[in-house]
Amino acid sequence: MEFDLQMVLVILASAVATYATRIGGYVLITTMKRIPPRMEAALNAVPAAVLTTIVAPAFFDGGWDAKLALVVALIVGLKVSHTWMLVAAWLIVMAWRRTIGF
């Protein structure tokens, strides 16, 4: 494997861009005396957006076991704690794979 300067520069530029975006938000918020309501609403929406980017591909690209587990997790998660939601989804996937054979 030979040394590729262009690849090293791309990796360094990506690292700098990632660090700048992460530290930029922190610096912006710490310099404010008060967070505007629109910014607070946007920050409150971040966890849902991240969860969607994780769950949506699993739902649309996964098998029926993943689809059923996600639906069960949603229903159980609305009623009880998150631990029971994870346990219910895990049991669905394990039972599906045991009976169907995936």
C-alpha positions in Angstrom: 0.0 0.0 0.0 1.5 3.3 -1.1 1.1 6.7 0.6 -1.6 8.8 -1.1 -1.3 12.5 -0.2 -4.6 13.3 -1.7 -6.4 10.8 0.5 -4.7 12.1 3.6 -5.7 15.7 2.7 -9.3 14.5 2.2 -9.3 12.8 5.6 -7.8 15.9 7.3 -10.3 18.2 5.6 -13.2 16.0 6.7 -11.9 16.0 10.2 -11.6 19.8 10.3 -15.1 20.2 8.8 -16.6 17.8 11.4 -14.8 19.5 14.3 -15.8 22.9 13.0 -19.5 22.0 12.8 -19.5 20.4 16.2 -17.6 23.2 18.0 -19.5 25.9 16.0 -22.8 25.0 17.5 -21.4 25.0 21.0 -19.7 28.4 20.5 -22.8 29.8 19.0 -25.0 28.7 21.9 -22.6 29.7 24.7 -22.3 33.3 23.3 -26.1 33.8 23.4 -27.7 35.2 26.5 -31.0 33.6 25.6 -31.8 30.8 23.1 -34.5 32.0 20.6 -37.6 29.9 20.6 -37.1 28.7 17.0 -33.6 27.5 17.8 -34.8 25.7 20.9 -37.5 24.1 18.8 -34.9 23.0 16.3 -32.7 21.6 19.0 -35.6 19.7 20.5 -36.3 18.1 17.1 -32.7 16.7 16.7 -33.3 13.5 18.7 -36.4 12.6 16.7 -34.5 13.3 13.4 -31.6 11.1 14.5 -33.9 8.3 15.6 -35.7 8.5 12.2 -32.4 8.2 10.3 -31.6 5.0 12.2 -35.1 3.4 12.2 -36.4 4.2 8.7 -33.8 2.2 6.8 -34.2 -0.7 9.1 -38.0 -0.6 8.5 -37.9 -0.2 4.7 -34.9 -2.3 3.9 -35.3 -4.9 6.7 -37.3 -8.1 6.6 -40.7 -8.7 8.1 -39.1 -9.5 11.4 -37.6 -6.0 11.6 -40.9 -4.4 10.5 -43.0 -6.3 13.0 -40.4 -5.6 15.8 -40.4 -1.9 15.1 -44.2 -1.7 15.1 -44.4 -3.7 18.4 -41.6 -1.4 19.8 -43.6 1.6 18.9 -46.8 0.3 20.5 -45.1 -1.0 23.6 -43.0 2.2 23.9 -46.1 4.3 24.1 -47.4 2.3 27.0 -44.4 1.3 29.2 -40.7 2.0 29.7 -38.0 1.9 27.1 -36.5 -1.2 28.5 -39.6 -3.2 28.0 -39.9 -1.7 24.5 -36.4 -3.1 23.7 -37.2 -6.5 25.3 -40.5 -6.8 23.4 -38.8 -6.0 20.0 -36.0 -8.4 20.7 -38.5 -11.2 21.6 -40.4 -10.6 18.4 -37.3 -10.8 16.3 -36.0 -13.9 18.1 -39.4 -15.7 17.9 -39.7 -14.8 14.2 -36.3 -16.0 13.3 -36.7 -19.2 15.4 -40.0 -20.2 13.8 -39.4 -19.0 10.2 -35.7 -19.9 10.2 -34.0 -16.6 9.1 
